[in-house]
Structure formats: structure tokens, C-alpha cells
Amino acid sequence: MISISNAISVGRPAIQSSAPSLLLDQYGDDITAAYSLRKLRNDYEGSAIRIRRFSDNTEQDIGFDSDGNLDTTAITSFVGSNSAAVVTWYEQSGQASTWNLVQATTSRQPRITDASGNVFTVNGKPAIDDTNSGQARLSFNTSFGNAPSAITQPFHTFSVVQYPNTSDRILFDGESGDVRISAYYGNVYRMYAGSSANTGTNQTNTQVLVDGSFNGTSSYLFENNVSQGTSLNIGTNQMSRLYLMGKSRSFGQTQEFLIYGADVTTNRANIADNINTHYSIY
């Protein structure tokens, strides 16, 4: 934790002020990968995203403002009245820098602003948008096996997303579909890790927090901190690579995605509460 010592008089104790405790400062045990448009831990010194403006294809890293939110002022200053896309979404846990999510192909880069330079938002907070392209996605440029290992079950994911009420919307997808959570046909969710389980009821055109435990026959799913199904038999596949957002079809908007490489049932509600406090989802 960062602390600042104030000037003191002889014989008087130092007065210290501390930076506010962020999500991973409180619940950072077992975190494997963390992507967000807010700062997630005080010790993280990197940027949030790297963006490309369409006018001249120049790229620039974008960090956080003094409140730990995405620095939208820097985006506006850099982009002007132009579209801008996300090239890289930086991983904040510090586990492995090679786990940054990237997209080098310009036609597949999701966007952070519209054509007039306005930052996309969901519920008043910045969001990454891929509704302009059915092929937009961000992914690892290496496999988990090289950085340094695949994520084996049990693991747990948290997604802050908004998706439209059309067809199958994949919140995230592993390599060759080894694991996934979808907002599936018929307004249900589908979890998959070798076997599919359709469960619950999804809310479309609405910001939601979807979190799922990948743990064989003990897997479960929550939407907005309400159970959508327990004891789901989804198989035992590991996550070997990650595709975030649409993959082969447009997804919608996303603001935060976390992977905990362990069973976090004990702290699941606390993590969800922290996310909800920031985004005011439910």
C-alpha cells in the first residue's frame, strides 16, 4: 500500500494518508489475469489501453485519471473528432505481461470512440465497443502454455458486459472453443468446458455482471449476484488461450474481465459487490 508521510514536529507521530484500497488490493489472491477500464491495484503503474486513431493510424497508450478511471480527457485530446480503436488491453494483475490482449488487424479492432470522437459508455462508464464489426475481438498473442501455463479448473471469471438481443453472444471464448460463456439463443446462458449446460435467463440491452465458476460438475453461474444455475456439468477443459468479445460475430460492449485461477466461492460475493459499487449495475 502506498503511504505518504507528512511533516512532523519533534515528539509527535507521523500522520499517514493511504491510497484507497482497490479491487485487487482487497481480493488479489489467486488472480490470474485482470482487464479493466478502471485501475484495479495501487501498485499497477501501466496504462489501461493502447488506442489507434483512424485519421492517421497513430497509436497512444491511455492511462487513468486521478480517480483511477480511464483517462477520457487524454482520449479526447488525442483523437479529436475521429474514430479510435483499441489495439491493446493491458493486463493489470502483473502475473505475466505477455497476457495483454491485442489485435493487430485494424479491421478487427474494437472501438473506444464513435466517428465524432465521443467515448463509448455504458451506464455512464467508458466501454470498449465492437458493434461496428462482426469480426472485432481481442486475444492473447501467445498461448497460456508459453506464459507460463494453461489455466486448469477450478477457475472463475467475472465479466462486465452489455449485449444485444440477437443470436449467440460469446462473452469470452478459449482456443478452439475449449471454454466459454455465452448469452445464448432463447435468452439463456450457456457454459462450456467440454460439455454444454444451458441455464438461467439473460438480460439483453442491459449492463450486467456475469460470473461463472468452472469446476467440473460443481460449476455454477451468477448474473448480477443472482444464481443462474448450480451443479452444472460442463466438462473439465482447461483454458489454453483467450478471445474476448465477438470472435466471429459482434458482441456489444465490455468494461471489465477477470480470471481467478482458483475456487473463489468464499469471496465471490465480495468481488461482485466491489464491481457493482464501481459500475452501479444492479
Salt bridges, closest charged atoms under 4 A:
ASP56 OD1 - ARG53 NE 2.85
GLU59 OE1 - ARG50 NE 2.90
ASP61 OD1 - ARG50 NH1 3.04
ASP173 OD2 - ARG180 NH2 3.17
ASP173 OD2 - LYS247 NZ 3.02
ASP211 OD2 - HIS156 NE2 2.80
ASP211 OD1 - ARG268 NH1 3.10
GLU256 OE1 - ARG38 NE 2.80
